[in-house]
């Protein structure tokens, strides 16, 4: 069943490449949606990404189509995940923080017009005063956040939780120090679950 679903997904993506230029009368930009969840010991990003119509999507699909069928789903997932995360950076007190885990799921938008990926990305949340989420692509990125009762964010001067912010290159949250030590994981774990 899983192989049938993967084959259908790849076949749909390939058909879109062949028919795309004549079938799509309209062009749509890429869409990146980021939800930042602040917890006491980590930051969790839920990143959804759908490439724009036209050359960007065709390039992604062509890359996946050039591989053997057994590798095409993983290649499509990895390429979309790379596009999703490329413009994003997380910093604490001006120092870049690298993710400890990345999980990715591949899908097709409703109506089957474009492939999409959803990522769950975890970062260690060290002691610090300023948490920043930067994007080099503010036009296609929208950001929302929640504290999840961690009490790590100074809520008095924070932007509203659960609201979408679009067109911002840097999203800043002031942090409180965490009370207890958190275990940290030094290695990056990738998964497609």
Order of alpha helices (4+ residues) and beta strands (2+ residues): alpha-beta-beta-alpha-alpha-beta-beta-beta-beta-beta-beta-beta-beta-beta
